[in-house]
Amino acid sequence: MNLLVTGGCGFIGANFVHEQRRQYPQDRLVVLDALTYCGNLRNLESLSSDPGVAFVRGDICDADRVAQLLRDDHMDAIVHFAAESHVDRSILGPLPFVQTNVVGTTVLLEAARKAQVQRFLHVSTDEVYGTLGPTDPPFTEETPLAPRSPYAASKAASDHLALAYAHTYGLPVVVTRCSNNYGPFQFPEKLLPLMILSALADQPLPVYGDGQQVRDWIYVEDHCRGIDAALRRGRPGAVYNFGGRAERTNLEMVHAILELVGKPRSLIRFVADRLGHDRRYAVECSRAEHELDWHARWSLDDGLRETVRWYREHPSWCQSVQSGEYRTFYDRNYTTRLAESTEVAQCG
Ligand SMILES: NC(=O)c1ccc[n+]([C@@H]2O[C@H](COP(=O)([O-])OP(=O)(O)OC[C@H]3O[C@@H](n4cnc5c(N)ncnc54)[C@H](O)[C@@H]3O)[C@@H](O)[C@H]2O)c1
C-alpha cells in the first residue's frame, strides 16, 4: 500500500509511522506535516535512511498541494492525524482549530474523493461525545455527539464531514474515536509528559482543579494497532471506539508517575481549573474488539512504566523540545534540498 499519513510528526502519528514500518516494510509512506509548534521531525529521525518513508512539509489546507501528492505519489489510502489537538489552546484561540480540523479535513476529503483513494481513515477522539456523570455507562459509537470545548467541537465537525462524504459520495471513510493516549514522543504540554518531565526535574506538578477529572487511558501503541486494524479491516462508513478500559482520575495518574519517578507528592500544586473542564470520559470499545479482533495489550501499569522509562532514556529529545531547539531541525536538514526543489525528501 501507498499511505499518505497527515500529522505524522506529531505524537500519535509518529508512533503510527514507526509501528507501520515494523509491521509492513513493503508499504510506502508519505508523511505530510506542517510542522506546527507540536510537529517534530526528530520523531522520525531514526527512519532517515528508510527508503519506504518520505516527508513533505505542507499544510492540509493547501488543496493544490494535497491533490498533487495524491496524484503524483499514487496514494491508495490516507491516514489523517493532522490536527490542532490541545484543549487549552482551543480555549485561548478557537480559529486555528476550525481552520485545520474542519477546513483542513474537508480539503483532504475532497481531494480523496477526486483521486478515488481506496480508504480514508479519520482519526478522532472520544471528546466529541461530551462528558459523563460518575455512574453513566461509557460512550458507545451510537452516543450522540455533544462536544463541549472548541477542540472537541472542531473534531466533531470533522467527524460529521467525514461520515457525510461516506454517505453522500461513497468515499470509503472509517472514523476512529480514541480515549486519552500516553507514550513516547508526546509534546510536554499534555498531562503525562508534563508531569513526568516536571517530576524528573524536581519542579512543581500543576494539577487542574481538584484533580478528580476521570479519563480512560490507553498506551499509544495499542491505539496505533487499532488504527491499523480499522484501516485494513474496518467497514466503510463505520465508527470504531478505542480505549484502554483504564479509568483513572488525573490525580491518580500524577500519584502513579511520582511513585515511578521516586519523587514526593509534595511537588503537586493545585491550580485554577480549565474553563468548562469535562469531568469524565470513558469509552466502550467492544465493537472494535469483535469486528476488528483488536484488543488493548498494555496494562496501565506496564504502559506507564514504559513511558517513564522512555522519557528518562531520551534526555536529548526532551531537552530539544523544552528548549525549542527541535523547531530548527527541519531547516538544518532540509533547506538545501528544498532549494533544489526536491520537495519530497527522506525523513531525518
Ligand atoms: N493525544 C490524544 O490523546 C488523542 C486521543 C484521541 C484522538 N486524538 C487525535 O489524534 C490525532 C493526533 O493527535 P496527537 O496527540 O498526535 O496530536 P499532536 O498535536 O501531537 O500532532 C499533530 C500533528 O499535526 C500537524 N499539523 C497540525 N496542523 C497541521 C496542518 N494544518 N497541516 C499539516 N499538519 C498539521 C502538527 O505539526 C503535528 O505534527 C489528532 O487528530 C487528535 O485529535 C488524540
The ligand as a Gaussian input file, in Angstrom:
#p B3LYP/6-31G(d) Opt

LIG

0 1
 N       -3.493000      12.745000      22.049000
 C       -4.590000      12.039000      22.355000
 O       -4.735000      11.561000      23.483000
 C       -5.640000      11.798000      21.299000
 C       -6.706000      10.953000      21.612000
 C       -7.654000      10.671000      20.612000
 C       -7.537000      11.239000      19.366000
 N       -6.510000      12.082000      19.098000
 C       -6.416000      12.639000      17.734000
 O       -5.266000      12.064000      17.140000
 C       -4.675000      12.972000      16.212000
 C       -3.209000      13.167000      16.561000
 O       -3.115000      13.664000      17.900000
 P       -1.698000      13.980000      18.560000
 O       -1.892000      13.957000      20.027000
 O       -0.665000      13.136000      17.933000
 O       -1.503000      15.483000      18.091000
 P       -0.194000      16.355000      18.016000
 O       -0.652000      17.741000      18.358000
 O        0.929000      15.758000      18.776000
 O        0.237000      16.298000      16.461000
 C       -0.479000      16.939000      15.454000
 C        0.384000      16.958000      14.204000
 O       -0.372000      17.577000      13.141000
 C        0.457000      18.515000      12.489000
 N       -0.411000      19.576000      11.940000
 C       -1.154000      20.468000      12.634000
 N       -1.816000      21.284000      11.783000
 C       -1.483000      20.887000      10.527000
 C       -1.855000      21.309000       9.233000
 N       -2.696000      22.349000       9.051000
 N       -1.348000      20.668000       8.156000
 C       -0.488000      19.626000       8.323000
 N       -0.088000      19.191000       9.530000
 C       -0.587000      19.793000      10.618000
 C        1.399000      19.029000      13.565000
 O        2.563000      19.629000      13.013000
 C        1.680000      17.764000      14.351000
 O        2.756000      17.044000      13.787000
 C       -5.499000      14.256000      16.298000
 O       -6.400000      14.262000      15.226000
 C       -6.233000      14.138000      17.629000
 O       -7.464000      14.811000      17.578000
 C       -5.555000      12.381000      20.032000

